[in-house]
Amino acid sequence: MKNSILLTYFLFLVFASASCKEDDMTTVNARFNEQSGYAPQELSSWAHALFVFDNHSCTGLEMAPDKASLKDISIGAGNRATVIAYESDKNLNFGKVGSGGISTDYYVSLKDINGEIPQIWMEHTPLNDAANGFAMKPLTSTISVNLLNAPETFEQISFSLPGMTDALYLSSGKVEVLNTVQDKQITIKSGESGSKKAVFPMLKADGSWVLAYQLKMKDTTLEGVLEIAKGIKAGQTLELNVDFSKYLSESLYTLAYRYTAYHADLWTEKKEEFFRLWPGDDTFKDKNKYYNVYVLQDGRWKTVDVRNTLCSDGPRHHAEIWNDWDNSKMLRDTMCYANFIDKFTGPVKIRVEKRTGGKFSTFQVRPSSYGIQPVECAKNTIEFTLPDWESRKVSVEFDGDRYHNLFLFPNRPDTNKPDVTAANVKYYGPGEHHTGPITLLENETLYIDEGATLYAEKLFVRGNNVTITGRGILSGEKNRHWGGDYANGDILLSVQGQGVGLKNFTLSGITIIDSPSWTVSVWNTDNVMIDNINLIGWILNGDGIDLCSVAGATIKDSFIRTYDDCITLKVRFNNDPKTDTKDVLIQKCLIWCDYARGIIVGPECGDWTWGTGGINNCLIEDCIVLEQSNGDGDFRAALAVVQQEQHGGGAAPMRNITFRNILIDDIQPTGRPICVEQTPQKNGCTMEDILFQNITIKDTSGCRYKSTVVTNNSWISRLTFENVTYNGVKIMGEGDRLSISGNAEVFYK
């Protein structure tokens, strides 16, 4: 009896214990929320796996070939669950596939990151939330590569996705690197446009990255990078579109990388154009520290020789650099210029790559009247079109910087090149040439060819019918720069007609830089033609072009940048004889004055006691002033007409001076547009028939100094301002934009 009771009690304990264990079990249902229209239809046919974890281990695991076959899991403990669906397991490796192991042993990783990666969807959720059903989201992203207008020569594109993860840790639901960080390589061949590839997220998905690519063509391989602001995250739709629509016509192709969240239409895009440099077209690439310049010719982008030269920042450093003749204080700035040849049978496309200073915010191509609208087309690169021959010379400026800017000086091939073997031709071909003084006599020609730089100590013109021309560069940068109160260096190019009187001097086609003093001075010479030159100078009182007692002169189609006066018409005390400067035409020139005056008629204007030496019949038209930085006294202005005596009596008369159709294009706020002045003189002087007609003053920064008319003890008759406008408002009298002091007869129209 006693044994029977004991057996019954034992069976009760066993039954009771089993019942308690069943009561402690929890069922995790393999139930999914309806995601119609969001999840791909084929998702239900993919293999599924359900993992349940407590704090330290996997407490339940179920795997099935499709969603319908996935069974519920009964567990004794657990607080979170991860469910995954995977398109294929061919490139997948599961860390542990039985329950009971420590949680970090459970992951799914890629066998080969460069192999085909299956799409994976998942959800990681607290166990309590799993009772409401699993809502799957994509873990992998899908990138499609589209080849647009691919030419027959295209073979394949390969690109690299750096810093990729390759493992999903199931206990945390996080993607990480299993062993080492790897890059994923993707190759799309001709005929595979539209191919889609699944990829894991990047390790640093919130950081920027570089997409490095390689385009393999039948005749070349092109490489480059595209910088992307954000990395690849889980569940994105990605596209890489390679557009070759401009490849045959301009050797251009475009890469556009864009992304959005899965099933969204809010795209973020990074697009950049790249171009092929053909063999021989890359000669000057990266030769200049500051800029690369490319010109599109015959369907190919070609590099251009970019050179450095100095300029002087007057607004910031004038007081410090006065008398610093050799730049020993190193306060001058370095700007750049580029010469190239083009036939200009139509518009010409240009690309400028800024190589220093990091990313720029703003950029412009002036003159503004040319209407050139540059666009940022690639990293640190802008593209624009020179519309025609007349609008070819420009200044390219980044972030408003006018002292590290770039001038473009295009030219046409020289169809009038002389016989360089002729006895009367001094010829300098491509390359560098260092010479002493060069003297040109009667009927001689100096020809500086394209690609040539002539470092001449100085040039003298001592005969009639002399021509200096070509497509090369005349440089004074090797010459001694020195001075006292003023620059004492040699004038770089001096046409010396004093005492003899010269005729028929021509200067054309070349670029002149860095004179130690005045740059081009013409004395007592009749019939002067200065056509299509470029001139840059940095030294103080280093004028650009000085015409002194010259009759019958034309200056046209030239770009001139100097620290002192760009163009000045004078009669000086040391002219011999002191004849009038008259019948001068200045036409279609670009003027850039870093301190003093752009175009000035005067100030040296003879003396009435000589009986000769006036200035008359001068026409300045169709010019653009790009800069004049200081209008504080000393008759400094973009346009100036000034009489200053030379012999203690009074300046000789000045008559019939016309400025018309001129744009003053957004000069510095410290600049002054116009100055008409007669300096104090013992006996006074007269100025007659001065006309400013159709003068457009464009000013976005606010000129501090208004235009001025000052006569002191002299007289101005018939000074006319006709259609002179300041930001579109016509100037019709004294006020905010014009002041008049003295005896001036002024008319407004």
C-alpha positions in Angstrom: 0.0 0.0 0.0 2.8 2.4 0.9 4.6 1.6 -2.4 1.5 2.3 -4.4 1.1 5.7 -2.8 4.7 6.6 -3.5 4.4 5.6 -7.2 1.2 7.6 -7.6 3.0 10.7 -6.0 6.0 10.3 -8.3 3.8 10.1 -11.4 2.0 13.3 -10.2 5.3 15.1 -9.8 6.4 14.1 -13.3 3.1 15.2 -14.8 3.1 18.4 -12.9 6.6 19.2 -13.9 5.8 18.6 -17.6 2.8 20.8 -17.4 4.8 23.6 -15.9 7.4 23.4 -18.7 4.6 23.6 -21.3 3.2 26.6 -19.5 6.6 28.4 -19.7 6.9 28.0 -23.5 6.2 30.9 -25.9 5.2 30.5 -29.5 6.7 32.9 -32.1 4.4 33.0 -35.1 5.8 33.1 -38.6 3.2 35.7 -39.6 3.8 38.6 -42.0 2.0 41.8 -42.6 0.4 42.4 -45.9 2.9 44.5 -48.0 1.2 44.4 -51.4 2.6 47.1 -53.8 5.7 47.5 -51.6 7.5 44.2 -51.4 8.3 42.5 -54.7 5.8 39.8 -55.7 8.5 37.1 -55.8 9.5 37.7 -52.2 7.2 35.0 -50.9 9.0 32.4 -53.0 12.4 33.2 -51.6 14.0 31.2 -48.8 13.1 32.4 -45.3 14.7 32.1 -42.0 13.5 33.1 -38.5 15.9 33.6 -35.5 15.0 34.3 -31.9 17.5 35.6 -29.3 17.7 36.3 -25.7 20.4 38.4 -24.2 23.2 36.0 -24.9 22.1 33.2 -27.2 19.9 32.0 -30.0 16.8 30.3 -28.4 15.0 29.4 -31.6 15.7 29.0 -35.3 13.5 28.0 -38.3 14.5 27.9 -41.9 12.3 27.2 -44.9 12.5 27.2 -48.7 9.7 29.9 -49.0 7.5 32.0 -46.8 4.6 29.6 -46.7 6.8 26.8 -45.4 8.2 28.8 -42.5 6.9 27.3 -39.2 6.1 28.9 -35.9 8.8 28.5 -33.2 8.2 27.6 -29.6 10.8 28.9 -27.3 11.5 29.0 -23.6 13.1 32.4 -23.6 13.7 35.3 -26.0 13.4 39.0 -26.3 14.0 39.8 -30.0 13.6 38.2 -33.4 15.1 38.6 -36.9 13.5 37.3 -40.0 15.2 37.3 -43.4 14.2 36.4 -47.0 16.9 35.9 -49.5 16.7 35.5 -53.2 19.4 32.8 -53.4 21.9 31.2 -51.1 24.6 30.6 -53.7 26.8 33.4 -52.5 25.7 33.3 -48.8 27.3 31.8 -45.8 25.4 31.3 -42.5 27.6 31.4 -39.5 25.6 28.9 -37.3 22.4 27.2 -38.2 21.3 25.5 -35.0 19.9 27.1 -31.9 21.7 27.2 -28.6 24.8 29.1 -29.7 26.0 32.4 -28.5 24.3 35.3 -30.4 27.4 36.6 -32.1 27.8 33.3 -34.0 24.7 34.0 -36.0 25.2 36.0 -39.1 24.8 35.7 -42.9 27.7 36.8 -44.9 28.9 37.0 -48.5 31.2 34.3 -49.8 32.6 36.6 -52.5 31.8 40.3 -52.4 32.5 40.6 -56.1 30.2 37.7 -56.9 26.5 38.0 -57.7 24.8 39.2 -54.5 21.2 38.1 -53.9 18.6 40.5 -52.7 17.9 40.2 -49.0 14.9 41.5 -47.1 14.6 41.5 -43.3 13.2 42.8 -40.1 14.8 42.9 -36.7 12.2 43.6 -34.0 11.5 43.2 -30.2 9.7 39.9 -29.6 6.6 41.7 -28.3 6.2 43.5 -31.6 6.6 40.3 -33.6 3.1 39.3 -32.4 1.7 41.9 -34.8 3.4 40.3 -37.7 6.7 40.9 -39.5 7.0 43.9 -41.9 9.9 43.2 -44.2 12.2 45.9 -45.6 15.1 45.6 -48.0 18.6 45.2 -46.6 20.4 45.2 -49.9 20.2 48.0 -52.4 19.9 47.6 -56.2 22.0 49.5 -58.6 21.1 49.6 -62.3 23.7 50.7 -64.9 22.3 52.3 -68.0 24.4 52.9 -71.1 22.9 55.7 -73.2 24.0 56.3 -76.8 27.0 54.0 -76.4 29.3 54.2 -79.4 30.4 51.1 -81.3 33.9 51.5 -79.7 32.5 51.0 -76.2 33.4 47.6 -74.6 32.7 47.8 -70.9 32.6 50.0 -67.8 34.0 48.9 -64.5 33.6 50.8 -61.3 34.4 50.3 -57.6 32.2 50.7 -54.6 34.6 51.2 -51.6 34.2 50.3 -48.0 31.4 47.8 -48.3 30.0 45.6 -45.5 29.6 41.9 -46.2 27.8 40.5 -43.2 24.4 40.8 -41.4 24.6 40.0 -37.7 21.2 38.5 -36.9 21.1 39.1 -33.2 21.4 42.9 -33.7 20.1 43.3 -37.2 23.2 45.4 -38.1 25.4 45.1 -41.2 29.1 45.0 -40.5 32.4 43.8 -41.9 33.1 40.1 -41.2 36.9 40.2 -41.5 38.3 43.1 -43.6 36.8 46.0 -45.4 36.6 45.3 -49.1 35.6 47.2 -52.3 33.0 45.8 -54.6 33.9 45.7 -58.3 31.1 45.9 -60.9 31.6 45.4 -64.6 29.0 46.1 -67.3 29.8 45.1 -70.8 28.4 46.3 -74.1 24.9 44.9 -74.6 24.3 44.7 -70.8 22.7 48.2 -70.4 20.0 48.1 -67.7 21.7 45.4 -65.7 20.8 45.4 -62.0 23.1 44.4 -59.2 22.3 44.0 -55.5 24.8 45.4 -53.1 25.2 45.5 -49.3 25.3 48.9 -47.5 28.6 50.7 -47.1 30.3 50.7 -43.7 30.3 54.5 -43.5 26.9 55.1 -45.2 26.7 58.7 -43.9 30.1 59.8 -45.3 31.2 60.9 -48.7 32.9 58.5 -51.1 34.6 58.3 -54.4 33.2 56.2 -57.3 36.3 55.2 -59.3 35.5 54.1 -62.9 37.3 52.7 -65.9 35.7 52.9 -69.4 37.2 50.5 -71.8 36.9 51.5 -75.4 38.3 49.6 -78.4 41.1 52.2 -78.8 41.7 53.5 -75.3 40.8 53.2 -71.6 39.4 56.2 -69.8 39.6 56.6 -66.1 38.1 59.0 -63.6 36.3 59.5 -60.3 32.9 60.8 -59.3 32.7 62.2 -55.8 29.4 61.3 -54.0 28.2 63.1 -50.8 26.5 60.1 -49.1 27.3 56.5 -49.0 25.0 53.5 -49.8 22.5 52.7 -47.1 20.2 49.7 -46.7 17.2 49.5 -49.0 18.1 52.1 -51.7 17.4 52.2 -55.4 20.6 53.3 -57.2 21.3 54.2 -60.8 24.5 54.9 -62.7 23.7 56.4 -66.0 26.6 56.7 -68.6 25.6 59.0 -71.4 27.7 59.1 -74.6 25.5 61.4 -76.6 28.3 64.0 -76.9 31.2 61.5 -77.3 31.5 61.5 -81.0 31.0 65.3 -81.4 32.9 66.6 -78.4 34.7 63.6 -76.9 32.4 64.0 -73.9 30.6 61.6 -71.7 28.5 62.1 -68.6 28.3 60.0 -65.5 25.2 60.5 -63.4 24.9 58.7 -60.1 21.6 59.0 -58.3 19.8 57.3 -55.4 16.5 57.2 -53.5 14.9 55.1 -50.8 13.3 52.0 -52.0 9.9 52.6 -53.5 10.3 56.4 -53.3 10.7 58.9 -56.0 12.9 61.5 -54.2 16.1 61.3 -56.1 19.5 62.8 -55.1 21.8 63.1 -58.1 25.5 63.8 -58.7 26.2 64.4 -62.3 29.5 65.3 -64.0 30.9 65.5 -67.5 34.2 64.0 -68.4 36.1 64.2 -71.6 38.7 62.3 -73.4 42.1 63.8 -74.1 43.5 62.3 -77.2 47.2 61.6 -77.6 49.0 64.9 -78.2 46.1 67.0 -76.9 47.3 66.7 -73.3 50.6 68.5 -73.6 49.8 71.2 -71.1 47.7 69.3 -68.6 48.6 70.1 -65.0 51.6 72.2 -66.2 50.3 75.3 -64.5 49.8 75.3 -60.7 46.6 77.3 -60.8 44.6 76.4 -63.9 44.0 73.9 -66.6 42.4 75.3 -69.8 40.8 73.2 -72.5 39.4 74.3 -75.9 37.2 72.2 -78.0 38.5 71.9 -81.6 37.5 69.4 -84.3 35.5 67.4 -81.8 38.4 67.0 -79.4 39.3 68.8 -76.2 42.9 70.2 -76.3 45.0 71.6 -73.5 46.2 75.2 -73.6 49.4 76.6 -72.3 48.6 78.6 -69.2 51.2 81.1 -67.9 51.7 83.1 -64.8 52.3 86.8 -64.4 52.2 89.3 -61.6 49.6 92.0 -60.9 49.2 94.5 -58.1 46.3 94.6 -55.6 45.9 98.3 -55.2 43.0 98.4 -52.8 44.8 96.3 -50.2 48.5 97.0 -50.7 49.1 100.3 -52.5 50.8 102.1 -49.6 53.0 99.1 -48.8 54.1 98.4 -52.4 54.8 102.0 -53.4 58.6 102.1 -54.3 58.8 98.3 -53.9 60.1 98.2 -57.5 61.4 94.6 -57.4 58.6 93.0 -55.5 60.9 92.2 -52.6 58.0 92.4 -50.2 56.3 89.7 -52.2 52.9 91.5 -52.0 52.1 91.2 -55.7 49.6 88.6 -56.7 49.9 85.9 -59.4 47.3 85.9 -62.1 47.3 83.7 -65.2 46.8 84.1 -68.9 46.4 81.7 -71.8 47.0 82.2 -75.5 45.6 79.8 -78.1 44.8 79.7 -81.8 41.4 79.1 -83.2 39.9 79.9 -86.6 36.7 81.2 -84.9 34.4 80.0 -87.7 31.8 79.7 -85.0 31.4 79.7 -81.2 34.2 78.1 -79.3 33.7 76.0 -76.2 36.1 76.4 -73.3 36.7 74.5 -70.0 38.6 76.0 -67.1 39.6 73.8 -64.2 40.7 75.7 -61.0 43.4 73.6 -59.4 44.1 75.4 -56.1 42.0 77.0 -53.3 39.5 74.2 -52.9 35.9 74.3 -54.0 34.7 77.7 -55.3 31.2 79.1 -54.6 30.8 81.6 -57.4 32.3 82.2 -60.8 31.8 84.6 -63.7 33.2 85.4 -67.1 33.5 89.1 -67.9 32.8 91.4 -69.7 29.2 91.0 -68.6 28.0 92.5 -71.8 29.1 89.4 -73.7 26.3 87.4 -72.0 28.6 84.4 -71.4 26.9 82.1 -68.9 29.4 79.6 -67.5 28.2 76.3 -65.9 29.9 74.1 -63.4 30.3 70.8 -65.3 32.8 68.8 -63.3 34.8 68.9 -60.2 36.4 72.5 -59.8 35.6 73.0 -63.5 33.4 75.3 -65.5 32.4 75.4 -69.1 31.4 78.3 -71.3 31.2 79.3 -74.9 33.0 82.2 -76.5 30.2 83.3 -78.9 32.3 84.9 -81.6 35.6 86.5 -82.6 34.6 89.9 -81.2 33.8 88.5 -77.8 36.8 86.2 -77.4 39.0 88.0 -74.9 37.6 87.5 -71.4 38.4 87.4 -67.7 37.5 84.3 -65.7 37.0 85.0 -62.0 36.2 82.7 -59.1 34.6 83.9 -55.9 35.0 87.5 -57.0 38.9 87.3 -57.0 40.3 89.7 -59.5 43.9 89.3 -58.5 44.3 85.5 -59.1 42.0 85.4 -62.1 42.6 84.1 -65.6 42.7 86.0 -68.9 42.0 84.2 -72.2 43.7 85.7 -75.3 42.5 83.7 -78.3 43.9 84.5 -81.7 43.4 83.4 -85.3 46.1 81.9 -87.3 48.3 84.5 -88.9 47.5 84.6 -92.6 50.0 87.5 -93.1 53.1 85.9 -91.7 56.1 87.3 -93.5 58.9 85.3 -95.1 60.9 84.6 -92.0 64.1 84.1 -94.0 63.9 87.6 -95.5 66.8 89.9 -94.6 64.6 92.5 -93.1 62.8 90.1 -90.8 64.0 89.3 -87.3 62.4 86.0 -86.5 61.9 84.2 -83.2 60.3 80.8 -83.4 58.8 78.5 -80.8 60.8 78.3 -77.6 62.5 80.8 -75.2 64.8 83.5 -76.5 67.0 85.7 -74.3 68.5 88.8 -75.9 70.0 92.1 -75.2 68.6 95.3 -76.7 67.0 94.9 -80.2 66.9 97.9 -82.6 64.5 97.9 -85.5 65.4 100.2 -88.5 63.7 101.3 -91.7 61.3 98.7 -93.1 62.2 96.0 -90.6 59.8 93.5 -89.1 60.2 91.7 -85.8 58.1 88.5 -85.8 57.5 86.6 -82.5 55.9 83.3 -83.5 53.2 81.2 -81.8 54.9 79.4 -78.9 57.8 81.8 -78.7 58.7 83.9 -75.6 61.1 86.7 -76.3 62.9 88.0 -73.2 64.3 91.2 -74.6 66.2 93.7 -72.6 64.4 96.4 -74.6 63.2 97.1 -78.1 64.0 100.3 -79.9 62.2 101.4 -83.1 64.4 103.9 -85.0 63.0 103.8 -88.5 59.9 104.2 -90.6 57.6 101.4 -91.7 58.5 99.1 -88.8 56.3 96.2 -87.8 56.3 94.1 -84.6 53.9 91.2 -84.9 53.3 87.5 -84.4 51.4 85.3 -82.0 54.0 85.0 -79.3 55.0 86.7 -76.1 57.3 89.6 -75.4 58.4 89.6 -71.7 60.3 92.0 -69.5 60.2 89.8 -66.5 63.9 89.0 -66.7 64.8 92.7 -66.8 65.9 94.7 -63.8 63.0 96.3 -62.0 64.2 99.3 -60.0 63.4 102.9 -59.2 63.4 105.8 -56.8 60.4 108.1 -56.6 59.3 106.4 -59.9 60.3 103.4 -61.8 63.7 103.7 -63.4 63.7 100.4 -65.4 63.9 100.5 -69.2 60.8 101.1 -71.3 60.2 97.7 -72.8 59.2 98.9 -76.3 60.1 102.5 -77.3 59.3 104.0 -80.7 61.7 106.9 -80.6 60.8 109.5 -83.1 62.2 112.4 -81.1 64.2 114.8 -83.3 63.5 112.9 -86.5 59.8 112.1 -86.7 58.8 108.6 -87.7 56.0 107.2 -89.7 54.0 104.0 -90.2 54.6 101.9 -87.1 52.5 98.7 -86.6 52.2 96.6 -83.5 49.9 93.6 -83.6 49.0 90.1 -82.5 51.4 89.6 -79.6 51.1 89.5 -75.8 53.4 91.8 -73.7 54.0 91.2 -70.0 56.0 92.6 -67.1 57.7 95.8 -68.3 60.0 97.4 -65.7 58.5 100.8 -66.6 56.2 102.1 -69.3 55.4 99.3 -71.6 54.8 100.7 -75.1 55.7 104.3 -75.7 55.4 106.0 -79.0 57.1 109.4 -79.5 56.7 111.8 -82.4 55.4 109.3 -84.8 52.6 109.6 -87.4 50.4 106.8 -88.6 50.5 104.3 -85.8 48.5 101.1 -85.8 48.2 99.0 -82.6 45.9 96.1 -83.2 45.0 93.0 -81.3 47.7 93.0 -78.6 47.4 91.9 -75.0 49.4 93.7 -72.3 49.8 93.0 -68.5 51.9 95.0 -66.2 52.2 95.2 -62.4 54.9 97.9 -61.7 53.9 101.3 -60.3 53.9 104.1 -62.9 54.1 101.3 -65.5 51.7 102.6 -68.2 50.4 100.4 -70.9 50.4 102.5 -74.1 51.7 106.1 -74.1 51.2 108.1 -77.3 53.3 111.3 -77.1 53.0 113.9 -79.9 51.5 111.3 -82.2 49.2 112.0 -85.1 47.0 109.6 -86.9 47.0 106.6 -84.5 44.6 103.7 -84.0 44.5 101.4 -80.9 42.0 98.6 -81.3 40.9 95.2 -80.3 43.4 95.1 -77.4 43.2 93.9 -73.8 45.3 96.0 -71.4 45.9 95.5 -67.7 48.3 97.8 -65.8 48.8 99.3 -62.4 49.1 102.8 -63.7 47.4 104.2 -66.8 46.3 101.7 -69.4 46.2 104.1 -72.4 47.3 107.7 -72.2 47.5 110.4 -74.9 50.1 113.1 -74.0 52.3 115.9 -75.1 55.3 115.9 -72.8 58.0 118.4 -72.0 60.6 116.1 -73.6 58.8 115.6 -76.9 60.9 116.9 -79.8 59.2 118.7 -81.4 56.3 119.4 -79.1 53.6 118.8 -81.7 50.0 118.0 -81.1 48.7 114.6 -80.3 45.7 114.4 -82.6 43.5 112.3 -84.8 43.5 109.3 -82.4 41.0 106.4 -82.5 40.8 104.0 -79.6 38.3 101.3 -80.4 37.0 98.0 -79.1 39.5 97.7 -76.3 39.2 96.0 -72.9 40.7 98.1 -70.1 41.7 96.9 -66.6 43.4 99.4 -64.4 44.5 98.2 -61.0 45.1 101.6 -59.5 45.3 104.8 -61.6 43.4 105.5 -64.9 41.9 103.3 -67.5 41.9 105.6 -70.6 43.1 109.1 -70.0 43.5 112.0 -72.5 46.3 113.9 -70.9 47.3 114.8 -68.2 50.5 116.1 -69.8 49.1 118.5 -72.4 51.9 120.8 -73.6 52.0 124.4 -72.6 50.5 127.4 -74.3 53.8 129.2 -74.0 55.2 126.7 -76.6 52.5 127.6 -79.1 52.1 124.0 -79.9 51.3 120.7 -78.1 47.6 120.5 -77.7 45.5 117.3 -77.8 42.5 117.2 -80.2 40.3 115.1 -82.4 40.3 111.9 -80.3 37.6 109.3 -80.4 37.3 106.5 -77.8 34.5 104.1 -78.7 33.1 100.7 -78.1 35.4 99.9 -75.2 34.8 98.2 -71.9 36.5 99.1 -68.6 36.6 96.0 -66.5 38.4 97.5 -63.5 39.5 100.8 -61.9 40.2 100.4 -58.2 41.0 103.8 -56.8 39.1 107.1 -57.4 40.5 108.9 -54.4 42.1 112.0 -55.9 44.9 112.6 -58.5 42.2 112.4 -61.3 42.1 108.6 -61.1 39.1 107.2 -62.9 38.0 104.7 -65.5 37.7 107.5 -68.1 39.6 110.7 -67.7 40.2 113.9 -69.6 42.9 116.0 -67.8 44.9 119.1 -68.6 48.2 119.7 -66.7 50.7 122.3 -67.6 54.2 121.4 -68.5 56.2 124.7 -68.5 54.7 126.8 -65.7 52.2 128.8 -67.8 49.1 126.8 -68.7 48.3 123.6 -70.6 47.8 123.8 -74.3 44.2 123.7 -75.6 42.3 120.4 -75.7 39.5 120.0 -78.2 37.0 117.5 -79.7 37.4 114.6 -77.4 34.6 112.0 -77.6 33.9 108.9 -75.5 31.0 106.9 -76.8 29.4 103.5 -76.5 31.5 102.5 -73.5 30.6 100.1 -70.6 32.2 100.6 -67.2 31.6 97.0 -66.0 31.3 96.7 -62.3 34.6 98.2 -61.2 35.7 98.1 -57.5 33.6 100.0 -55.0 36.7 102.2 -54.4 36.8 103.2 -58.1 35.5 106.3 -60.0 33.8 106.2 -63.4 34.6 109.5 -65.0 36.9 112.4 -64.2 37.2 115.7 -66.2 39.8 118.0 -64.6 42.0 121.0 -65.2 44.7 121.1 -62.6 45.7 124.5 -60.9 47.7 126.5 -63.4 49.3 129.9 -63.4 47.5 131.3 -66.5 44.7 128.7 -66.8 43.8 126.7 -69.9 40.8 125.8 -72.1 39.0 122.6 -72.9 36.3 122.5 -75.6 33.8 120.1 -77.0 34.1 117.1 -74.7 31.4 114.5 -75.2 30.5 111.5 -73.2 27.8 109.6 -75.2 26.1 106.3 -74.4 28.3 105.5 -71.3 26.8 102.7 -69.3 28.0 102.4 -65.7 27.1 99.0 -64.2 27.7 98.9 -60.5 26.7 96.1 -58.2 28.9 97.0 -55.2 28.3 100.8 -54.9 31.0 103.2 -56.2 32.3 105.2 -53.3 33.5 108.0 -55.6 31.1 109.9 -57.9 32.2 111.2 -61.3 33.7 114.6 -61.1 34.3 117.8 -63.2 36.9 120.2 -61.8 38.2 123.3 -63.5 40.1 125.2 -60.8 41.1 128.5 -62.5 40.5 127.3 -66.1 37.5 126.9 -68.4 35.6 124.1 -70.1 33.2 124.9 -72.9 30.5 122.5 -74.2 31.0 119.5 -72.0 28.1 117.1 -72.8 26.8 114.1 -71.0 24.5 112.3 -73.4 22.8 109.1 -72.3 25.2 108.5 -69.5 23.5 106.0 -67.2 24.3 104.6 -63.7 22.6 101.3 -63.2 20.0 102.2 -65.8 19.3 105.7 -64.5 20.3 108.6 -66.7 22.6 111.2 -65.2 21.0 114.6 -65.8 22.8 116.9 -63.4 24.8 117.1 -60.2 23.8 114.7 -57.5 24.8 111.4 -56.0 26.6 110.3 -59.2 28.2 113.6 -60.5 29.8 116.6 -58.9 30.9 119.8 -60.7 33.3 122.4 -59.4 34.4 125.5 -61.3 33.8 127.1 -64.7 32.2 124.4 -66.8 29.5 124.8 -69.4 27.7 121.4 -69.1 24.9 120.0 -71.2 22.8 116.8 -70.5 20.8 114.8 -73.0 
